[in-house]
Amino acid sequence: MQQYDEEYWIDYIRNNEISKKESLELYSSNDIYSLMKIGDYLRAYDTGDTVSYAASYNINYTNYCAASCPICAYYVPYKTKKFEIDKENKKGYELTKDIVKNEVLKAKNLNVTEIHMVGGFDPDLNIEYYESILKEIKKSLPEITLKAFTIPEIDFIARTNNVSIKELVERFKEAGMDAHTGGGAEIFNPEIRKIITTDEKISGEKWLEDAKIIHSLGIRGNSTMTYGHVETFEDIIDHMIKLRDNQLEVPGFLSFIPLKFSIPNTPLYKMGKIKYPSSGERDIKIYAMARAILGKSIRNISVYWVALGKEMAQIALMSGGSDLVGTAFSEKVFGATDRKTGTTIEEMNHTINDIGRIPALRDTFYNVKEYY
């Protein structure tokens, strides 16, 4: 790859919204080192040398799920719930308000800046249940940001309770919800979506529509993409461009988080539809392309170290990434795929310092609270 080609792409991307055709051309015409260089240069231009993260604590209110997606190892099928009620060793659970209160006390002792709350699609839970949980968290930790629910969760709760997305979000906002998590986007290609999700989870088009409604009500959140299963790189680029178009129409995405599919214990793996995780080269190219496609509209390209591992996360930060998402204390969803997810503030800072960047603790809305 000639130097002038790298300079051409950097200059072009800084001054233009790169198209799908141009994105595919960039991806196919550059080796991994050139893409890393392009992504890292654009990252420096967009966000500088600070690498931020939130001190976050995860609460998963239930693992019963009517969706039961093939890419998930965490859920317990909702249809088995009635058979588990009287069993001592049942696998499914629903958190009570008292249990949530105990979880919040653990979070408080860790000095977190954010609660990240998601769960399964449980038709038995009514709006009042969710409101009581949100209020309990806010009562115990009024100063933290409460980031709750994936976009498909919000859609599911609205449908099962016969209310509009608008009404539901307004009620949740009143109860203490400050932001959404942005999860459940998976891959927007409907043919791929049929393989990795089920009919209970909304389509990619509906995800994007719901995001615009939620953002118009003043609730912002992340955008995500799950990769490393049965998608093509064209699917990945199409996904990113759709997110960019959505953001330009109704802003509200705080960051873009590529989520590397973790295969152990998932139905997709057990069915033999995928045998190996995404390669490191693919991971790196995704971060470089994310910076090229989304960097101007969604400045924060976030590296989820839980999915990548800490060493690969460092390489992603040198390929276009600018944020490490959060400490993810008490993370369980990736943990169900045997990922080791423990960390500390000190380790996060070391991971960032080790590559010559500046660590910064932030809030959910990317306001820096403290530099290290």
C-alpha positions in Angstrom: 0.0 0.0 0.0 1.5 3.3 -1.1 1.7 6.2 1.4 -0.2 8.5 -0.9 -3.2 6.2 -0.8 -3.3 6.3 3.0 -3.1 10.1 2.8 -5.8 10.2 0.2 -8.3 8.2 2.3 -7.6 10.1 5.5 -8.1 13.4 3.7 -11.2 12.2 1.9 -12.9 10.7 5.0 -12.2 13.9 7.0 -14.1 15.9 4.5 -16.8 13.5 3.2 -19.3 10.9 4.4 -17.9 7.8 2.9 -20.4 5.7 0.9 -21.1 2.0 1.0 -19.2 1.5 -2.3 -16.3 3.6 -1.1 -16.3 1.7 2.2 -16.0 -1.6 0.5 -13.3 -0.2 -1.7 -11.3 1.0 1.3 -11.7 -2.3 3.1 -10.7 -4.4 0.1 -7.8 -2.2 -1.2 -5.9 -1.8 2.1 -3.9 -4.3 4.1 -4.5 -4.5 7.8 -1.6 -2.2 8.7 -2.8 0.5 6.4 -6.3 0.3 7.8 -4.9 0.5 11.3 -2.9 3.5 10.4 -5.9 5.2 8.8 -8.2 4.3 11.7 -5.7 5.5 14.3 -5.0 8.8 12.5 -8.7 9.5 12.2 -9.2 8.6 15.9 -6.5 11.2 16.9 -8.2 13.8 14.8 -11.7 13.0 16.1 -11.0 12.4 19.8 -7.4 13.0 20.7 -5.3 10.7 22.9 -7.8 10.4 25.8 -9.3 6.9 26.3 -12.4 7.0 28.5 -14.5 4.5 30.4 -17.3 4.5 32.9 -17.3 2.8 36.3 -20.3 0.6 35.6 -22.2 -2.1 37.4 -24.4 -4.5 35.6 -27.8 -5.6 36.9 -29.7 -8.3 35.0 -33.3 -8.4 36.3 -34.3 -11.7 34.8 -32.8 -14.4 32.5 -36.2 -15.9 31.4 -36.6 -15.0 27.8 -39.3 -15.6 25.2 -36.9 -14.7 22.4 -34.3 -17.4 23.1 -31.9 -16.2 20.4 -29.3 -18.6 19.0 -26.5 -16.1 19.7 -27.2 -16.0 23.5 -25.9 -18.3 26.1 -27.4 -16.4 29.0 -31.2 -17.0 28.7 -33.4 -19.6 30.2 -36.4 -20.3 27.8 -39.5 -18.6 29.1 -41.6 -21.7 28.2 -39.8 -23.6 30.9 -40.6 -21.1 33.6 -43.8 -22.8 34.8 -42.0 -26.1 35.2 -39.2 -24.6 37.3 -41.3 -22.9 40.0 -41.1 -25.7 42.6 -37.6 -26.9 41.8 -34.8 -26.1 44.3 -32.1 -25.8 41.6 -34.0 -23.9 39.0 -31.9 -22.0 36.4 -34.2 -19.1 35.8 -34.8 -16.1 38.1 -36.5 -12.7 38.4 -35.0 -10.2 40.8 -37.2 -8.8 43.5 -36.9 -5.2 44.6 -35.1 -6.3 47.7 -32.5 -8.2 45.7 -32.0 -5.2 43.4 -31.5 -3.0 46.5 -28.7 -5.4 47.6 -27.1 -5.2 44.2 -27.2 -1.4 44.3 -25.4 -1.5 47.7 -22.6 -3.5 46.1 -22.5 -1.0 43.3 -22.3 1.9 45.8 -19.3 0.3 47.5 -17.5 0.2 44.2 -18.1 4.0 43.6 -19.7 3.4 40.2 -20.8 6.2 37.9 -23.4 4.1 36.1 -25.8 1.2 36.5 -26.2 -0.8 33.3 -29.5 -2.8 33.5 -30.8 -5.3 30.9 -32.7 -8.6 31.1 -34.7 -11.2 29.1 -38.1 -11.0 27.4 -40.4 -12.1 30.3 -44.1 -11.6 29.4 -45.0 -11.9 33.1 -43.4 -8.7 34.1 -45.6 -5.6 33.9 -44.7 -2.0 33.6 -45.1 -1.4 37.3 -42.4 -4.0 38.0 -39.8 -2.2 35.8 -40.9 1.2 37.3 -40.4 -0.1 40.9 -36.9 -1.4 40.0 -35.9 1.9 38.4 -37.2 3.9 41.3 -35.4 1.7 43.8 -32.1 2.1 42.1 -32.5 5.9 41.8 -33.6 6.1 45.5 -30.5 4.3 46.6 -28.1 6.0 44.2 -29.6 9.3 43.0 -26.3 10.6 41.7 -25.5 7.8 39.3 -26.7 7.5 35.7 -29.2 4.7 35.2 -28.7 3.2 31.7 -31.4 0.6 31.2 -32.9 -1.7 28.6 -31.9 -2.6 25.0 -34.1 -1.2 22.3 -35.7 -4.7 21.6 -36.5 -4.9 25.4 -38.2 -1.6 25.3 -40.2 -2.7 22.2 -41.1 -6.0 23.8 -42.2 -4.4 27.1 -44.4 -1.9 25.2 -46.0 -4.7 23.1 -46.7 -7.0 26.0 -48.2 -4.2 28.0 -50.2 -2.7 25.1 -48.7 0.8 25.2 -46.8 2.8 22.7 -43.0 3.2 22.7 -43.5 6.9 23.5 -45.7 6.2 26.5 -43.4 3.5 27.9 -40.3 5.6 27.6 -42.0 8.6 29.2 -43.0 6.4 32.1 -39.5 4.9 32.4 -38.0 8.4 32.2 -40.2 9.6 35.1 -39.2 6.5 37.1 -35.5 7.2 36.7 -34.2 5.9 33.4 -31.5 8.3 32.1 -30.2 6.4 29.0 -30.8 3.3 26.9 -28.1 0.6 26.4 -28.4 0.4 22.6 -28.1 -3.4 22.6 -30.0 -5.9 20.4 -29.0 -4.3 17.1 -27.1 -7.5 16.1 -26.8 -7.3 12.3 -29.5 -5.4 10.3 -29.4 -7.7 7.3 -32.8 -9.5 7.6 -31.5 -12.8 6.2 -28.7 -13.0 8.7 -31.0 -11.9 11.4 -33.3 -14.9 10.7 -30.3 -17.2 11.6 -29.1 -15.4 14.8 -32.3 -14.2 16.3 -36.0 -15.3 16.6 -39.3 -13.7 15.7 -39.7 -12.3 19.2 -36.8 -9.9 18.6 -37.7 -6.9 16.4 -36.3 -6.4 12.9 -33.4 -4.2 12.1 -35.7 -1.7 10.5 -37.9 -1.6 13.6 -34.8 -1.2 15.8 -33.8 1.9 13.9 -37.3 3.3 14.0 -37.6 2.7 17.7 -34.2 4.4 18.3 -35.5 7.6 16.6 -38.6 7.6 18.8 -36.5 7.1 21.9 -34.0 9.8 21.0 -36.8 12.2 20.1 -38.0 11.9 23.7 -34.6 12.9 25.1 -33.3 9.5 26.0 -29.9 8.9 24.4 -27.8 5.7 24.4 -25.3 3.6 22.6 -25.5 1.8 19.2 -24.2 -1.7 18.8 -23.4 -4.4 16.3 -22.8 -8.1 17.0 -20.3 -9.6 14.6 -18.2 -12.7 14.2 -21.0 -15.2 13.4 -22.5 -15.8 9.9 -22.3 -12.2 8.5 -20.2 -10.9 5.6 -18.2 -7.8 5.7 -20.7 -6.2 3.4 -23.3 -6.8 6.1 -21.1 -5.1 8.6 -20.5 -2.0 6.4 -24.3 -1.8 5.6 -25.0 -2.0 9.4 -22.7 0.9 10.1 -24.0 3.1 7.3 -27.6 2.6 8.5 -26.6 3.6 12.0 -24.9 6.7 10.6 -28.0 7.6 8.5 -30.2 7.2 11.6 -27.9 9.4 13.7 -27.9 12.2 11.0 -31.7 12.1 10.9 -32.4 12.0 14.6 -29.2 12.3 16.8 -29.0 10.4 20.0 -26.3 7.7 19.8 -23.6 8.4 22.2 -21.2 5.7 20.9 -20.8 2.8 18.6 -19.8 -0.5 20.2 -18.9 -3.5 18.0 -19.7 -6.6 20.0 -17.5 -9.6 19.1 -19.7 -12.8 19.2 -18.5 -15.1 22.0 -19.4 -18.6 20.8 -19.1 -21.0 23.8 -22.3 -22.4 25.2 -24.5 -20.6 22.5 -27.1 -22.5 20.5 -25.5 -21.2 17.3 -22.3 -23.1 18.3 -24.1 -26.2 19.5 -26.0 -26.3 16.2 -22.7 -26.3 14.4 -23.4 -23.1 12.5 -20.2 -21.5 13.8 -17.1 -23.2 15.0 -14.5 -20.5 15.5 -14.5 -16.9 16.8 -13.8 -13.9 14.6 -10.1 -13.5 13.8 -8.0 -10.7 15.2 -7.5 -9.3 11.8 -11.3 -9.0 11.3 -11.6 -7.4 14.7 -9.0 -4.7 13.8 -10.5 -4.0 10.4 -13.9 -3.5 11.9 -12.6 -0.8 14.3 -10.8 0.9 11.5 -13.9 0.9 9.3 -16.1 2.0 12.2 -13.9 5.0 12.6 -13.9 5.8 8.9 -17.7 5.4 8.5 -19.0 6.6 11.8 -16.3 8.8 13.3 -17.9 12.2 12.3 -21.5 11.3 13.3 -20.7 9.1 16.4 -17.4 10.3 17.7 -17.0 7.6 20.4 -16.0 4.3 18.9 -16.0 2.0 21.9 -13.9 -1.1 22.5 -15.7 -3.7 24.7 -12.8 -5.3 26.3 -15.1 -8.0 27.8 -15.8 -9.3 24.4 -12.3 -8.8 22.9 -10.0 -9.5 25.8 -7.7 -6.8 27.3 -4.8 -7.4 24.9 -6.9 -7.3 21.7 -8.7 -4.3 23.2 -5.4 -2.4 23.3 -4.9 -3.1 19.6 -8.4 -2.0 18.8 -7.6 1.3 20.6 -4.7 1.7 18.1 -7.0 1.0 15.1 -9.7 3.6 15.6 -11.2 2.9 19.1 -11.3 5.7 21.6 -13.2 4.3 24.6 -13.2 1.1 26.8 -17.0 1.2 27.5 -16.8 0.5 31.3 -15.6 -1.7 34.2 -18.7 -3.9 33.7 -18.7 -5.1 37.3 -21.0 -8.1 37.8 -21.2 -8.8 34.0 -23.1 -12.0 33.4 -24.2 -12.2 29.7 -20.7 -12.6 28.3 -19.8 -14.5 31.4 -22.3 -17.2 30.4 -20.0 -17.9 27.4 -17.1 -18.5 29.8 -15.5 -15.0 29.2 -13.4 -13.9 32.2 -14.7 -10.3 32.9 -13.1 -9.1 36.1 -11.2 -5.8 36.3 -10.5 -2.8 38.5 -10.1 0.9 37.9 -6.3 0.4 38.3 -6.2 -2.3 35.6 -8.3 -0.2 33.2 -5.8 2.7 33.7 -2.8 0.4 33.2 -4.4 -1.0 30.0 -4.7 2.5 28.6 -1.3 3.9 29.9 0.5 0.9 28.5 -0.2 2.1 24.9 0.7 5.6 25.6 -2.8 7.0 26.0 -4.5 9.1 28.7 -7.0 7.3 30.9 -10.2 9.2 31.9 -13.1 8.2 34.0 -16.3 9.5 32.4 -20.0 9.6 32.9 -22.5 7.9 30.6 -22.7 11.0 28.4 -19.0 11.1 27.8 -18.3 14.0 30.1 -14.9 13.4 31.7 -15.0 13.2 35.5 -11.4 12.5 36.3 -8.1 12.1 34.4 -5.5 9.6 35.6 
